Amino acid sequence: MSIEQRVRKQFEDSIATKRSALEAMDGPITRAIALMVTSLQAGGKIMACGNGGSAADSQHFSAELLNRFERERAPLAAIALTTDTSTLTSIANDYRYEEVFSKQVRALGRRGDVLLAISTSGNSPNVIEAMKVAAAAGIAIVALTGKGGGKMAALLGVNDVHLCVPADKTARIQEVHLLTLHCLCDGIDHTLLGDPE
């Protein structure tokens, strides 16, 4: 297979995965938007966490809410739990890496907030620990996963939302995760601002 053929295959595989994801995820994404809007309107915040590319997605999502997505509006309360290197490294060093997000959720989270827990495998131990703390504190969870949802799927309660990409390849899951985050941002803005003029 030539490089050009490989490039075309990447695009074709991505398109096919997004088509499958549309059929499986449009309803759950709509529910996640409603959950997040309810929290924000009540004075709550959205905390996001993940590792690697999912850490970058956490920061991307938080920035879109704090600043703006595509329309002018007031800043929305969001925190990426992946950005404070002093906090992350002190927790990892003094306790264990599995607690780098959960200790932040315990300190910063309040009932009525939402935790956006991102993991392509659904098995990230530090994200799982954050979910456990959130559930105990009455914080709703939106889990953004792939590969069937892994261990994270079993931790979700009836009021939580699972956004599971129907794929096994990490790159394809990450591509749909980014689109999903943009859908969340767009849906939040549309709900809060109405149709653009």
C-alpha positions as CSV (number, residue, x, y, z in Angstrom):
1,M,0.0,0.0,0.0
2,S,1.4,3.4,-1.0
3,I,1.6,6.3,1.4
4,E,-1.2,8.1,-0.5
5,Q,-3.4,5.0,-0.1
6,R,-2.6,4.8,3.6
7,V,-3.7,8.5,3.9
8,R,-6.9,7.8,2.1
9,K,-7.6,4.8,4.3
10,Q,-7.1,6.9,7.4
11,F,-9.8,9.4,6.2
12,E,-12.1,6.6,5.1
13,D,-11.8,4.8,8.4
14,S,-12.4,8.0,10.3
15,I,-15.5,8.8,8.3
16,A,-16.9,5.2,8.8
17,T,-16.3,5.5,12.6
18,K,-18.0,8.8,12.8
19,R,-21.0,7.4,10.9
20,S,-21.3,4.6,13.4
21,A,-20.8,6.9,16.3
22,L,-23.6,9.2,15.1
23,E,-26.1,6.3,15.3
24,A,-24.9,5.3,18.7
25,M,-24.2,8.6,20.4
26,D,-26.6,11.3,19.3
27,G,-29.1,10.6,22.1
28,P,-26.5,10.3,24.9
29,I,-24.7,13.5,23.7
30,T,-28.1,15.3,23.8
31,R,-28.6,14.1,27.4
32,A,-25.0,15.2,28.4
33,I,-25.7,18.7,27.0
34,A,-28.9,18.9,29.1
35,L,-27.0,17.7,32.2
36,M,-24.2,20.2,31.7
37,V,-26.6,23.1,31.0
38,T,-28.6,22.4,34.2
39,S,-25.4,22.4,36.2
40,L,-24.1,25.7,34.7
41,Q,-27.5,27.4,35.1
42,A,-27.6,26.5,38.7
43,G,-24.1,27.9,39.4
44,G,-22.3,24.7,39.0
45,K,-19.1,23.9,37.1
46,I,-17.7,21.2,34.8
47,M,-14.5,19.5,35.9
48,A,-12.7,17.6,33.1
49,C,-9.9,15.0,33.4
50,G,-8.0,12.5,31.4
51,N,-4.5,11.3,30.4
52,G,-2.4,12.1,27.4
53,G,-4.6,13.0,24.4
54,S,-7.6,12.9,26.8
55,A,-5.7,15.5,29.0
56,A,-5.4,17.7,26.0
57,D,-9.1,17.2,25.3
58,S,-9.9,18.2,28.9
59,Q,-8.0,21.4,28.5
60,H,-9.6,22.1,25.0
61,F,-13.1,21.7,26.4
62,S,-12.4,23.8,29.4
63,A,-11.0,26.6,27.3
64,E,-14.0,26.6,25.0
65,L,-16.3,27.1,27.9
66,L,-14.2,29.6,29.8
67,N,-13.5,31.7,26.8
68,R,-16.0,31.0,24.0
69,F,-16.7,28.4,21.4
70,E,-18.1,30.0,18.2
71,R,-20.4,32.7,19.7
72,E,-19.9,35.6,22.0
73,R,-21.3,34.9,25.5
74,A,-20.4,35.2,29.2
75,P,-17.6,32.8,30.4
76,L,-18.9,29.4,31.7
77,A,-17.4,27.7,34.8
78,A,-15.1,24.9,33.8
79,I,-11.8,23.5,35.1
80,A,-9.4,21.1,33.5
81,L,-7.9,19.0,36.3
82,T,-4.9,18.2,34.1
83,T,-3.1,21.6,34.1
84,D,-1.7,22.4,37.5
85,T,1.7,20.7,37.5
86,S,2.5,21.5,41.1
87,T,-0.7,19.9,42.2
88,L,-0.4,16.9,39.9
89,T,3.2,16.2,40.8
90,S,2.9,16.7,44.5
91,I,-0.1,14.3,44.7
92,A,1.7,11.7,42.5
93,N,4.9,12.0,44.6
94,D,3.4,12.2,48.1
95,Y,0.5,9.7,47.5
96,R,0.1,7.9,44.2
97,Y,-0.7,8.8,40.6
98,E,-4.1,7.3,40.8
99,E,-5.2,10.2,43.1
100,V,-4.1,13.1,40.9
101,F,-7.7,13.9,39.9
102,S,-9.7,12.4,42.7
103,K,-8.1,14.7,45.3
104,Q,-8.9,17.7,43.2
105,V,-12.5,16.6,42.8
106,R,-12.8,16.1,46.5
107,A,-11.4,19.6,47.1
108,L,-13.1,21.5,44.3
109,G,-16.3,19.6,43.5
110,R,-19.7,20.3,44.9
111,R,-23.1,18.6,44.5
112,G,-24.6,19.9,41.3
113,D,-21.3,20.0,39.4
114,V,-20.4,17.7,36.5
115,L,-17.3,15.6,36.1
116,L,-16.3,15.0,32.4
117,A,-14.2,11.8,32.7
118,I,-12.3,11.0,29.5
119,S,-10.5,7.8,28.7
120,T,-10.3,6.0,25.3
121,S,-10.1,2.6,27.0
122,G,-12.4,3.3,29.9
123,N,-9.8,1.8,32.2
124,S,-7.6,4.8,33.4
125,P,-7.1,4.2,37.1
126,N,-6.9,7.9,38.0
127,V,-10.0,8.8,36.1
128,I,-11.8,5.9,37.8
129,E,-10.8,7.2,41.2
130,A,-12.1,10.6,40.3
131,M,-15.4,9.1,39.2
132,K,-15.7,7.3,42.6
133,V,-15.2,10.5,44.5
134,A,-17.6,12.4,42.3
135,A,-20.3,9.7,42.7
136,A,-19.9,9.8,46.5
137,A,-20.2,13.6,46.5
138,G,-23.4,13.7,44.4
139,I,-21.5,15.0,41.3
140,A,-23.0,13.9,38.0
141,I,-20.6,12.2,35.6
142,V,-20.3,12.3,31.8
143,A,-17.9,9.5,30.8
144,L,-16.4,9.9,27.3
145,T,-14.9,6.5,26.4
146,G,-14.4,3.9,23.7
147,K,-13.7,0.2,23.5
148,G,-16.9,-0.7,25.2
149,G,-16.4,1.7,28.1
150,G,-14.1,-0.5,30.1
151,K,-14.3,-0.4,33.9
152,M,-15.7,3.1,33.8
153,A,-19.0,1.9,32.3
154,A,-19.8,-0.1,35.4
155,L,-19.3,2.9,37.7
156,L,-22.0,5.0,36.1
157,G,-25.3,5.7,37.9
158,V,-28.7,6.3,36.5
159,N,-28.3,10.0,36.4
160,D,-24.9,9.8,34.6
161,V,-24.3,9.8,30.9
162,H,-22.0,7.4,29.0
163,L,-20.7,8.7,25.6
164,C,-19.0,5.5,24.3
165,V,-17.4,5.6,20.8
166,P,-18.2,2.3,19.1
167,A,-14.6,1.6,18.0
168,D,-11.5,-0.1,19.3
169,K,-8.7,1.9,17.6
170,T,-7.4,4.7,19.8
171,A,-6.9,7.2,17.0
172,R,-10.5,6.8,15.7
173,I,-11.8,7.1,19.3
174,Q,-9.9,10.2,19.9
175,E,-11.2,11.8,16.6
176,V,-14.8,11.1,17.7
177,H,-14.0,12.4,21.2
178,L,-13.0,15.8,19.7
179,L,-16.1,16.0,17.6
180,T,-18.2,15.0,20.7
181,L,-16.6,17.9,22.7
182,H,-17.5,20.3,19.9
183,C,-21.1,18.9,19.9
184,L,-21.3,19.5,23.7
185,C,-20.0,23.1,23.3
186,D,-22.3,23.9,20.4
187,G,-25.3,22.3,22.3
188,I,-24.5,24.3,25.5
189,D,-24.3,27.5,23.6
190,H,-27.5,26.8,21.6
191,T,-29.4,26.0,24.8
192,L,-28.1,29.1,26.6
193,L,-28.2,31.6,23.7
194,G,-30.9,30.2,21.3
195,D,-30.6,30.3,17.6
196,P,-28.0,32.7,16.1
197,E,-29.5,35.8,14.5
